[in-house]
């Protein structure tokens, strides 16, 4: 593949780090890494020529008006997770950036959304746009608005499920930072039975998929909504795998019903946002089709709960010890 000019926004985030590292190490493309604070970028940008760190902010994306029309591929991971700037960054400035790309030159945009805005059939979930958090609603709004742009046929939208990742040189994802807590409370959790299911994917596997898409762009008439995740896992399966890894026996399990959860909420007058209650009632966050490196015949880095625990530094314990 000939050398391309690739823009990566949010390069200092968890997913951004893994993508930047993969493209630096495995390709010779000219990379432009947009970060607010260059000191937070822990990848080696001096290891080869053709890497430019752009200090800037999505809220001032107009500062790069000269660069954007020259970009061949844009990987848009930058996001605001909450706060007053959420809609400005996730919708207004993202749309502004997309409009500045030259539809005649730019070959592909890989835009990061979230699986939370989709239903189980991989279609936009109306509740996400109506009662979602600011972050969820902004992602839902951007999904709708970007479809009307001239560049729209070139946009591949990826929807990560539960993202894991991070190490001494990369920021940890929200989910990964909570894994040691699961190990700490497993003596209680193992006796509970919960109806629920989910997917997860490690940021390194996301980077593998992104690199593949850069080298093998999807054709314009093919579906361009890709949910990123390993195969679905029930909450009970996850607990069983954690227990097996930590050498804990499960002698009995108490079913936790939705009715009991609602009773506890009512008795203790727990305040729940509409979106939180919707998610609690849904319980099954699984999707019709998920994509991971194996979908393209590539090796997966993190597939099982045992992989998750091992990568997160949790020590395996043999049964009975």
C-alpha positions as CSV (number, residue, x, y, z in Angstrom):
1,X,0.0,0.0,0.0
2,X,1.4,3.4,-0.9
3,X,2.2,5.9,1.8
4,X,-0.9,7.8,3.0
5,X,-1.4,10.9,5.1
6,X,-3.3,9.7,8.2
7,X,-4.8,11.9,10.9
8,X,-5.5,10.4,14.3
9,X,-7.5,12.5,16.8
10,X,-7.5,11.7,20.5
11,X,-4.1,10.0,20.0
12,X,-3.3,10.3,23.7
13,X,-6.4,8.4,24.9
14,X,-6.5,4.7,25.6
15,X,-7.7,3.5,22.1
16,X,-5.7,6.3,20.5
17,X,-2.4,5.1,22.0
18,X,-2.9,1.6,20.7
19,X,-3.8,2.7,17.2
20,X,-0.9,5.2,17.1
21,X,1.6,2.6,18.3
22,X,0.3,0.0,15.8
23,X,0.6,2.4,12.8
24,X,4.0,3.7,13.9
25,X,5.4,0.2,14.3
26,X,3.8,-1.6,11.4
27,X,3.4,0.9,8.6
28,X,5.3,3.7,6.9
29,X,2.3,6.0,6.6
30,X,2.8,9.7,7.4
31,X,1.0,10.2,10.7
32,X,-0.5,13.3,12.2
33,X,-1.3,12.7,15.9
34,X,-3.7,15.4,17.4
35,X,-3.4,15.7,21.2
36,X,-4.2,18.4,23.7
37,X,-1.2,17.7,25.8
38,X,1.8,16.1,24.0
39,X,3.4,15.1,27.4
40,X,0.5,12.5,27.8
41,X,1.5,10.8,24.5
42,X,3.7,7.8,25.6
43,X,4.4,6.3,22.2
44,X,7.9,6.8,20.7
45,X,7.3,9.4,17.9
46,X,11.0,9.6,17.1
47,X,11.4,5.9,16.1
48,X,10.9,6.7,12.4
49,X,10.4,9.8,10.1
50,X,6.9,10.8,9.1
51,X,5.3,11.3,12.5
52,X,4.0,14.8,13.4
53,X,2.5,15.5,16.8
54,X,-0.1,18.3,16.5
55,X,-0.8,20.1,19.8
56,X,-4.4,21.3,19.6
57,X,-7.9,20.9,20.7
58,X,-11.0,19.6,18.9
59,X,-12.7,22.8,20.0
60,X,-10.2,24.7,17.9
61,X,-10.2,22.3,14.9
62,X,-10.4,25.3,12.6
63,X,-6.7,25.9,13.4
64,X,-6.0,22.9,11.1
65,X,-8.0,24.2,8.2
66,X,-4.9,24.0,5.9
67,X,-4.0,20.4,6.9
68,X,-7.4,18.7,6.8
69,X,-8.0,18.9,3.1
70,X,-4.7,17.1,2.5
71,X,-5.6,14.1,4.7
72,X,-6.1,10.7,2.9
73,X,-7.4,8.8,6.0
74,X,-8.9,10.1,9.2
75,X,-9.2,8.1,12.4
76,X,-11.4,10.0,14.8
77,X,-11.2,8.7,18.3
78,X,-11.3,12.0,20.2
79,X,-14.3,12.3,22.5
80,X,-15.6,14.3,25.5
81,X,-17.1,11.9,28.1
82,X,-19.1,14.6,29.8
83,X,-19.2,18.2,30.9
84,X,-20.4,21.4,29.2
85,X,-18.2,20.8,26.1
86,X,-19.6,17.4,25.3
87,X,-22.0,18.4,22.5
88,X,-19.5,21.0,21.1
89,X,-16.7,18.4,20.8
90,X,-18.7,15.3,20.0
91,X,-21.1,16.8,17.5
92,X,-20.4,20.4,16.4
93,X,-16.6,20.2,16.1
94,X,-16.6,16.6,14.8
95,X,-19.0,17.6,12.0
96,X,-16.8,20.7,11.3
97,X,-13.7,18.4,10.9
98,X,-15.6,16.1,8.6
99,X,-16.7,19.0,6.4
100,X,-13.0,20.1,6.1
101,X,-11.9,16.8,4.6
102,X,-11.8,16.7,0.8
103,X,-14.3,14.1,-0.4
104,X,-12.3,13.8,-3.6
105,X,-9.0,13.1,-1.8
106,X,-9.9,11.5,1.5
107,X,-10.3,7.8,0.9
108,X,-11.7,6.7,4.3
109,X,-12.8,8.0,7.7
110,X,-12.9,5.6,10.6
111,X,-15.2,7.3,13.1
112,X,-15.5,6.0,16.7
113,X,-19.0,5.9,18.2
114,X,-20.2,3.6,21.0
115,X,-22.2,0.4,20.9
116,X,-24.5,2.0,23.5
117,X,-26.3,3.9,20.8
118,X,-27.3,0.7,18.9
119,X,-30.0,-1.9,19.6
120,X,-29.4,-5.6,19.3
121,X,-30.0,-5.5,15.6
122,X,-27.1,-3.0,15.2
123,X,-29.6,-0.2,14.4
124,X,-29.7,3.3,16.1
125,X,-31.5,3.0,19.5
126,X,-34.1,5.8,19.9
127,X,-33.8,5.7,23.7
128,X,-30.1,6.6,23.4
129,X,-31.1,9.9,21.7
130,X,-34.0,10.6,24.1
131,X,-32.8,9.7,27.6
132,X,-29.1,8.9,27.2
133,X,-26.4,10.7,29.1
134,X,-24.9,13.8,27.4
135,X,-22.1,11.5,26.0
136,X,-24.6,8.9,24.7
137,X,-27.0,11.6,23.2
138,X,-24.1,13.4,21.6
139,X,-22.9,10.2,19.9
140,X,-26.4,9.5,18.7
141,X,-26.8,13.0,17.3
142,X,-23.4,12.8,15.5
143,X,-24.5,9.5,13.9
144,X,-27.5,11.2,12.4
145,X,-25.8,14.4,11.3
146,X,-22.7,12.9,9.7
147,X,-24.9,10.8,7.4
148,X,-25.9,13.9,5.6
149,X,-22.3,15.1,4.7
150,X,-20.6,14.9,1.3
151,X,-17.9,12.6,2.9
152,X,-20.6,10.2,4.3
153,X,-20.0,7.4,1.8
154,X,-16.4,7.2,2.9
155,X,-17.1,7.0,6.7
156,X,-16.8,3.6,8.4
157,X,-18.4,3.9,11.9
158,X,-17.0,1.6,14.6
159,X,-19.0,0.9,17.7
160,X,-16.8,-0.5,20.5
161,X,-18.5,-2.6,23.2
162,X,-16.9,-2.7,26.7
163,X,-13.3,-1.4,26.1
164,X,-10.4,-2.9,28.0
165,X,-6.8,-1.8,27.8
166,X,-3.9,0.2,29.3
167,X,-0.5,-0.5,30.8
168,X,2.4,1.4,32.3
169,X,2.8,3.4,29.0
170,X,-0.8,3.8,28.1
171,X,-3.9,5.2,30.0
172,X,-6.2,2.6,31.4
173,X,-9.8,2.3,30.1
174,X,-12.6,2.9,32.5
175,X,-13.5,-0.8,32.6
176,X,-9.9,-2.0,33.1
177,X,-9.3,0.2,36.1
178,X,-12.2,-1.7,37.9
179,X,-10.9,-5.2,37.3
180,X,-8.8,-5.5,40.4
181,X,-12.0,-4.6,42.4
182,X,-13.8,-7.6,40.9
183,X,-11.0,-9.9,42.1
184,X,-11.3,-8.3,45.6
185,X,-15.1,-8.9,45.8
186,X,-15.3,-12.3,44.1
187,X,-15.9,-14.1,47.5
188,X,-19.3,-12.3,47.5
189,X,-20.0,-12.1,43.8
190,X,-19.6,-15.9,43.2
191,X,-22.7,-16.6,45.2
192,X,-24.9,-14.3,43.1
193,X,-26.7,-15.2,39.9
194,X,-27.5,-12.4,37.5
195,X,-29.4,-12.3,34.2
196,X,-27.3,-10.3,31.8
197,X,-24.8,-10.5,28.9
198,X,-22.2,-8.4,27.2
199,X,-19.3,-8.2,24.8
200,X,-15.9,-6.7,25.5
201,X,-12.8,-5.9,23.3
202,X,-9.3,-4.9,24.2
203,X,-7.9,-1.7,22.7
204,X,-5.0,-3.6,21.1
205,X,-7.6,-5.7,19.2
206,X,-9.3,-2.5,18.2
207,X,-6.0,-1.2,16.8
208,X,-5.5,-4.4,14.8
209,X,-9.0,-4.0,13.2
210,X,-8.3,-0.3,12.4
211,X,-4.9,-1.1,10.8
212,X,-6.7,-3.8,8.7
213,X,-9.4,-1.4,7.6
214,X,-6.7,1.2,6.6
215,X,-5.0,-1.4,4.5
216,X,-8.2,-3.0,3.2
217,X,-10.9,-0.2,2.9
218,X,-14.5,-1.4,2.8
219,X,-16.2,-0.8,-0.5
220,X,-18.6,2.1,-0.6
221,X,-21.7,-0.1,-1.0
222,X,-20.9,-2.5,1.9
223,X,-22.3,-2.0,5.4
224,X,-20.1,0.5,7.2
225,X,-21.5,0.0,10.8
226,X,-19.0,-2.3,12.6
227,X,-19.7,-3.3,16.3
228,X,-16.3,-4.2,17.8
229,X,-16.4,-7.0,20.4
230,X,-15.5,-10.6,21.2
231,X,-18.3,-13.1,21.3
232,X,-21.1,-12.5,23.8
233,X,-20.6,-13.6,27.4
234,X,-23.2,-14.0,30.1
235,X,-22.6,-12.3,33.5
236,X,-22.8,-15.8,35.1
237,X,-20.2,-17.2,32.7
238,X,-17.9,-14.3,33.4
239,X,-18.2,-15.0,37.2
240,X,-17.5,-18.7,36.6
241,X,-14.4,-17.9,34.6
242,X,-13.1,-15.4,37.3
243,X,-13.7,-18.1,40.0
244,X,-11.8,-20.7,38.0
245,X,-8.9,-18.3,37.5
246,X,-8.8,-17.4,41.1
247,X,-9.3,-21.0,42.4
248,X,-12.7,-20.2,44.0
249,X,-15.4,-22.8,44.3
250,X,-19.1,-22.0,43.7
251,X,-21.2,-24.2,46.0
252,X,-24.5,-22.3,45.5
253,X,-25.9,-19.2,43.8
254,X,-28.7,-16.8,44.7
255,X,-30.7,-15.5,41.8
256,X,-30.9,-11.7,41.7
257,X,-34.1,-10.8,40.0
258,X,-35.1,-7.5,38.4
259,X,-38.1,-7.3,40.8
260,X,-35.8,-7.5,43.8
261,X,-33.5,-4.8,42.4
262,X,-36.6,-2.6,41.8
263,X,-37.8,-3.3,45.3
264,X,-34.4,-2.2,46.8
265,X,-34.5,1.0,44.7
266,X,-38.0,1.8,45.9
267,X,-37.4,1.0,49.6
268,X,-34.2,3.0,49.8
269,X,-35.5,5.7,47.5
270,X,-32.4,5.4,45.3
271,X,-32.4,8.1,42.6
272,X,-31.8,6.6,39.2
273,X,-31.4,8.5,35.9
274,X,-33.8,7.4,33.1
275,X,-30.9,6.0,31.1
276,X,-29.5,4.0,34.0
277,X,-32.9,2.5,34.7
278,X,-33.3,1.7,31.0
279,X,-29.9,-0.1,31.0
280,X,-30.8,-2.0,34.2
281,X,-34.1,-3.2,32.6
282,X,-32.3,-4.2,29.3
283,X,-29.5,-6.2,30.9
284,X,-28.5,-7.9,27.7
285,X,-26.0,-5.7,25.8
286,X,-25.4,-8.0,22.9
287,X,-25.4,-7.4,19.2
288,X,-26.4,-9.2,16.1
289,X,-22.9,-9.2,14.6
290,X,-19.6,-8.3,16.2
291,X,-16.2,-7.7,14.6
292,X,-12.7,-8.5,16.0
293,X,-9.4,-9.4,14.5
294,X,-10.5,-13.0,14.0
295,X,-13.2,-11.7,11.6
296,X,-10.4,-10.9,9.2
297,X,-8.3,-14.0,9.9
298,X,-6.0,-12.1,12.3
299,X,-4.9,-13.2,15.8
300,X,-6.9,-11.9,18.7
301,X,-4.9,-10.6,21.7
302,X,-7.6,-10.8,24.4
303,X,-10.5,-13.2,24.0
304,X,-11.4,-14.8,27.3
305,X,-11.9,-13.5,30.9
306,X,-8.7,-15.4,31.8
307,X,-6.9,-13.3,29.2
308,X,-8.5,-10.1,30.7
309,X,-7.3,-11.0,34.2
310,X,-3.8,-12.1,33.1
311,X,-3.3,-8.9,31.1
312,X,-4.6,-6.8,34.0
313,X,-1.9,-8.3,36.3
314,X,-4.3,-10.4,38.4
315,X,-2.4,-13.6,39.5
316,X,-3.9,-17.0,38.7
317,X,-4.6,-19.3,41.7
318,X,-4.9,-23.0,41.4
319,X,-8.2,-24.6,42.7
320,X,-8.1,-25.2,46.5
321,X,-5.2,-23.0,47.3
